[in-house]
Structures are given as structure tokens and as C-alpha cells.
Amino acid sequence: MSAKKRALFLDRDGVINVDIGYLHRKEDCVFLPGIFELVRRARRAGFDVFVVTNQAGIARGYYTEETFAGFTDWMMGQFADEGAPITQVYYCPHHPEAGIGTYKIACECRKPQAGMLLKAAREYDVDLANSLMVGDSLTDMEAAQAAGVGARYLLGGTNAPEGANECFVRVHTIDELMDRLATALPR
């Protein structure tokens, strides 16, 4: 039996790309400085890399799942071209209040629920306790904590008030994060 894998879980908007609100077109995408290097280091260190992202824009009818899939394919191509392949993208198209039609549900996949992380762990045999989560909101941190992800990093931290139940480490930039993870993710 093979050993379980370690994973780096990344939120999308605000971690991979600048959060402009409901990003779904490649021409509007600006990648955050350092994100490709972070993923390259994680891959070299033997981590699988997963994106776990709430996509309320689908629920609200701003764009379709097909549009999201097209953007995601393009984004994954950009990472592959940078020598930083993403293993899999998991997304939640639901919203319990603002969703339209079948998308208006409370589900187990929408963060702060742990569904996307637990699905990745099942499908890829991930050791959650020895994995990392990088997000930019308290809901990202809560989902990671609920899933049992061992190390949680809040990037920027603008979406989590000071003094919140801090089950995470605050970092301001991806470069600061990489400095903190120098042992786990060497150059």
C-alpha cells in the first residue's frame, strides 16, 4: 500500500489571481506575484496541488458552468506552461440565498463546509493532517480546519477580522508565505 500524499490546497480568487469579483474571462485575469513559484515548489516537494473555490457567480447566473470550465482549462494551461501543474480544480456552484433555480441550495461543498477538500482527499488519497491550505478568507480557513488540514495560511487577511478564532497563520504576500514554508517547500 502506498503512502498517502500531501496536498497544497489553494483558494482561487485572491490567492491565485487578483480578486475582481466573479472572474470568468481570461482577459480579466491577473495572477498574483509568486503564485507560479509557490506551486512549482510544492510540486518539487511532492505535493499534489488542488484549487478549491466557491463560484457564486454561477449560482447567481453571471456565467455558466461551461464558461467556468473554459476559464479553468485556460488557467490550468497557464500553470502547466509555467512548470507548475495543478492536479485538480474543485468548485462549488451553489449559494444558499442568492442562487437561482437548482443552484439555490445549502450544500456540503460550499466553504466554510469541508466538502471540496474531503472529496480531493478521497479521490487522491491525501493525508490532510500533513497538508497545507492557502486562502484569503475566514471561510477558507474554517473549511480547512473542518477537513483536518494541518497547516492553514490566510493570505492578506482582509476578509477575516483581527481576533477571529485564529486557527491559521496570517501572511501578507505569497513571498512571505514561501519564506515561512522554506523547509517544507525549498527552492
C-alpha positions in Angstrom: 0.0 0.0 0.0 1.4 3.4 -1.0 1.7 6.3 1.4 -0.9 9.0 1.5 0.0 12.2 -0.4 0.5 15.7 0.9 -1.5 18.4 -0.8 -1.4 22.2 -1.2 -5.0 23.5 -1.3 -5.4 26.9 -2.8 -8.5 29.2 -3.0 -8.7 30.8 -6.4 -9.8 34.5 -6.2 -7.4 36.5 -4.0 -4.8 33.7 -3.9 -4.2 32.6 -7.5 -5.5 35.7 -9.1 -6.4 39.3 -8.2 -10.0 39.1 -6.9 -12.0 41.4 -9.2 -15.3 39.7 -8.3 -16.8 36.9 -10.4 -13.7 36.4 -12.6 -14.6 34.2 -15.6 -12.7 35.7 -18.6 -9.0 35.1 -19.3 -8.5 38.7 -20.4 -9.5 39.9 -16.9 -7.2 37.5 -15.1 -4.1 38.9 -13.3 -2.1 36.3 -11.5 -0.8 37.1 -8.0 3.0 37.6 -7.9 4.8 34.4 -6.7 1.9 32.0 -7.3 3.6 30.0 -10.0 6.8 29.7 -7.9 4.7 28.6 -4.9 3.1 25.8 -7.0 6.4 24.8 -8.6 8.0 24.4 -5.1 5.0 22.4 -3.8 5.2 20.1 -6.8 9.0 19.6 -6.4 8.4 18.8 -2.7 6.0 16.1 -3.7 2.7 17.8 -3.0 -0.4 17.5 -5.2 -2.0 20.9 -5.8 -5.7 21.5 -5.7 -7.8 24.6 -6.2 -10.9 24.7 -4.0 -13.2 27.6 -5.0 -16.7 28.8 -4.3 -18.2 30.1 -7.5 -21.3 32.1 -6.5 -21.2 33.7 -10.0 -22.6 30.5 -11.4 -25.3 30.4 -8.7 -26.2 34.0 -9.4 -26.4 33.4 -13.2 -23.5 35.7 -14.0 -21.8 33.0 -16.0 -22.4 29.3 -16.8 -20.5 26.2 -15.6 -19.4 25.8 -19.2 -17.8 29.3 -19.1 -16.2 28.5 -15.8 -14.8 25.2 -17.2 -13.3 27.1 -20.2 -11.7 29.6 -18.0 -10.4 26.8 -15.7 -8.9 24.9 -18.6 -7.1 28.1 -19.7 -5.9 28.8 -16.2 -4.6 25.2 -15.8 -2.8 25.6 -19.1 -1.0 28.7 -17.8 0.2 26.8 -14.7 1.3 23.9 -16.8 3.2 26.3 -19.1 5.0 27.7 -16.1 6.1 24.2 -14.9 3.6 24.4 -12.1 0.8 22.0 -12.9 -2.4 22.0 -10.9 -3.7 18.5 -10.0 -7.4 19.2 -10.0 -9.8 22.1 -9.5 -12.9 21.6 -7.3 -15.6 24.2 -7.3 -19.0 24.9 -5.7 -21.6 26.4 -8.0 -24.2 26.9 -5.2 -25.3 29.7 -3.0 -27.9 29.2 -0.2 -29.5 32.6 -0.5 -28.5 34.3 -3.8 -28.6 31.1 -6.0 -31.0 30.8 -8.9 -33.0 27.7 -9.5 -31.2 24.4 -8.7 -28.2 26.4 -7.6 -30.0 27.9 -4.6 -29.1 25.2 -2.0 -27.1 24.9 1.1 -24.6 22.2 0.3 -21.6 20.4 1.7 -19.2 21.7 -0.9 -19.5 25.5 -0.3 -16.9 26.8 2.0 -16.9 27.0 5.0 -18.1 23.4 4.6 -15.2 21.0 4.0 -16.8 19.1 1.1 -14.3 20.0 -1.6 -11.3 19.3 0.5 -12.7 16.0 1.7 -13.6 15.0 -1.9 -10.0 15.7 -3.0 -8.7 13.7 -0.1 -10.9 10.7 -1.0 -10.2 10.9 -4.8 -6.4 11.4 -4.5 -5.6 9.6 -1.1 -4.5 12.9 0.6 -3.1 13.0 4.1 -5.0 16.1 5.2 -3.1 16.4 8.5 0.2 16.8 6.6 -1.3 19.2 4.0 -1.5 23.0 3.6 -4.3 25.4 2.8 -3.8 28.9 1.5 -6.9 31.1 1.4 -7.8 34.8 1.7 -11.0 34.5 3.8 -12.1 33.1 7.1 -14.4 30.7 5.3 -11.3 29.1 3.6 -9.7 28.7 7.0 -12.8 27.2 8.5 -13.2 24.7 5.7 -9.6 23.6 6.0 -9.9 23.3 9.8 -13.1 21.3 9.5 -11.4 19.0 7.0 -8.4 18.5 9.3 -5.8 20.3 7.1 -2.8 20.6 9.3 -1.4 24.0 8.3 -3.6 26.9 7.3 -2.4 30.3 5.9 -4.6 33.3 5.5 -3.2 35.4 2.7 -3.8 39.1 3.0 -6.4 38.5 5.6 -8.7 41.3 4.5 -11.7 39.0 4.8 -11.1 37.9 8.4 -11.3 40.4 11.3 -8.5 40.5 13.8 -9.3 38.5 16.8 -11.3 36.0 14.9 -10.9 32.4 16.1 -7.4 32.2 14.6 -6.9 28.6 13.6 -4.4 29.9 11.0 -1.3 31.9 10.3 -1.7 35.3 8.7 0.7 36.2 5.8 0.6 39.3 3.7 2.2 38.1 0.4 3.0 34.8 -1.3 6.7 35.6 -0.9 6.2 35.9 2.9 4.4 32.6 2.8 7.2 30.9 0.9 9.7 32.3 3.4 7.6 30.7 6.2 7.4 27.4 4.3 11.1 27.3 3.3 11.7 24.0 5.0 8.6 22.3 3.7 8.8 23.9 0.2 12.5 24.5 -0.6 13.7 26.4 -3.6 
